[in-house]
């Protein structure tokens, strides 16, 4: 498109007019003024400052107008060119615009309908809602006013009731100002109607009125904090939180109500004072009825948990102060000084009064000790009083419940307490006692020595404490059972108990060490064993009154006795010289072992009696050690007794070396006892004078003597019954030996030559009767051997032996190839029935292998033997 002159700077020229900030007036002013337009710093700060059109002051305005006309023409041509080239698209857009206009018309109609519907809805919903909202607001205000009036009415009624109650309470106080509750009124049925007096009921009712008035003043409780748990004073004085009370109007804002608040506070103070006085009076006199009334008042005031906690803390603090005062050296010093006797002269060492001492002197030690024990006795009495008060309080709390809500007072008090009042008190008492005793023992040598040495006396004070409170509490302190609370208190005295037990242990160890002070040259003897046992018994008796202390001492006793055995074991001789019986006197080892055995025996015999004097739990502790002592004693004496029996048995067995079938020499006359019997008599004398005399074991020594006599008789009779061959002279010799043996055994039984006590063989019993019956057996006819009448007092085995001695039938030991001593030992180790079986077997064996004349000669004896066996089996 050519219009004669092509435009220069077409894009830059039209950019000025295409700017959204183009202003024709400013453009015209710029042309008239000859200034560039637009200003580059104002319109395009981020583009170069060059302008498309810069009119000059010298340029004629007509030129500018011509340029503008030319530009308008040029733009018109461009528009026309664009329309010609894009006419189809423009036509289609025009058609679309026509269709869109129809749609817009339909939308405009729908929007009009919607506006109409909105207007109708506004009339049906918004207007009634606004009216309803206004009415609801009015209703809320009416309800608030009604609630305020209702609460105000109730408040006024309660306030008047409170005034009447306070007037009645003052009247009762003035009518009987000096009335104090009697202890006989403690019989109270806490689960039913309380037999309270008029004043107590009035105070409880006044407290309930005050609590309800406070609830009305402060509104309903929130979930986070209940009005029952808020103290009365804070409830009266604190302001209501609007957020907690919601839209409820507080009554404090009502002038008529606010006028009563000072009176309510005054009434609350007076009721609280009366309640506290009743609580203290009830605890002092242990009046459960008065205490229950005061607790009901506290429950009505909603301060029961705080009151119980305060009482427990006060009682615990009172006990702690008394314990601290009892161990205060300065107060003990003042008490001791006040008890000092007046000095006789100015020069008396006690006439000078110095500053308060922390440790007593030699002259003032008795006064200090007396003052200490006096303070401890007072401390224990006050501890008992406080403990009884706590248990009385807990008993009332446990049994008392509110008559309206049926809430148990103890459950209400536990909302603030961590544990039951009694458990809290015992814990505080134990901690205080342990702390003060530990600190006093650590800081004062006087207290440490006095209380550790006199620990039994201190324990007896606490026993008095336990017995005093046992009537009012469930604590038990006996030998068989101790309550956990009592054990807790006594564990607080563990420092002094440890010192006392240590002193007791030192005493036991010293007496044991003293017994061994002589070493191997002078071993412990009877007196040392008695001293050890006596010391043990004394220590146990000193602690016997207390089940815990006696067990601690018993443990130390066991340790000391074990030490005794360990030291004594090193002195025992176990070589051959300790059991040899060669003579002519006892060896030094036998003398030493005899002394040690005497020590063990007397120590054991006296300790064994402790089982009847002490409780089972104490005996269980010391019994193993006592048994160990007896076992050590047995191990010491058993080898000696075995050696004695073995030696005597060997001597008796020598009788088989004598030929008892040899006829007697008529020219020799009475030859007296055999050589073995002389040896036996000498050995018995040696054993008694040199061996057994070294064992000073009392009744046990007598038992040894009797057992040895029985053993000698039994062994001798067995050997005599199998002595074969046996002639008439041999029988006479054996009779003479028996007589000699009786004399020897009688002398062996005599305890001492002066008293002749114990010398009768009758005390031996059946064994001596067997020895006496053995004499006539030797001279009986064959037919009489099977007669129980003629062999009375003799065992069947002895009769059988004698029958076989007279017969050709071999004796059991000959048949089996044994020595006589071996056979006698076998009989001792087996039962009589087994010995009969052995003889029966020997008879059967002889009958099988013997024929002819020899068998005919033995038939009579076999029948006699079988008859004796038959009679013996019948008796069994």
Buried (B, 14 or more C-beta within 10 A) or exposed (E): EEEEEEBEEEEEBBBBBEEEEBEEEBBEEBBEEEBBBBEBEEBBEEEEEEBBBEBEEEEEEEEBEEBBEBBEEBEEEBEEEEEEEEEEEEEEEEEEEEEEEEEEEEEEEEEEEEEEEEEEEEEEEEEEEEEEEEEEEEEEEEEEEEBBEEBBEBBEEBBEBBBBBBEBBEEBBEEEEEEEBEEEBBEBEBEEEBEBBEBBBBBBBBBBBBBBBBBBBBBEBEEEEEBBEBBBBEBBEEEBEEEBBEEBBBBBEBEEBEEBBEBBBEBBEBBBEBBBEBBBBBBEBBBBBBBBBBBBBBBBBBBBBBBBBEBBEBBBEBBBEBBBBBBBBEBBBEBBBEBEEEEEEEEEEBEEEEEEBEEBEEEBBEBBBBBBBBBBEEBBBBBBBBBBBBBBBBBBBBBBBBEEEEBBBBEBBBEEBEEBBBBBBBBBBBBBBBBBBBBBBEEBEBBBBBBBBBBBEBBBBBBBBBEBBBEBBEBEBEBEEBBEBBEBBBEBBBBBBBBBBEEBBEBBBEBBEBBBEEEEEEBBBBEBBBBBBBBBBEBBBBBBEBBBBBBBBBBBBBBBBBBBBEBBEEBBBEEEBBBBBEBEEBBEBBBBBBBBBBBBBBBBBBBBEBBEEBBEEBBEBBBEBBEBBBEBBEBBBEEBBEBBBBBBBEBBBBBBEBEBEEEBEEEEEEEEBBEBBBBBBBBBBBBBEBBBEBBBBEEBBBEBBBBBBBBBBBBBBBBBBBBBEBBEBBBBBBBBBBEBBBEBBBBBBBBEEEEEEBBEBEEBEEBBBBBBBBEBBBEBEEEBBBBBEBBEBBBBBBBBBBBBBBBBBBBBBBBBEBEBBEBBBBBEEEEEEEBBEBBBEBBEEBBEEBEEEEBEEBEBBBEBBBBBBEBBEEEE
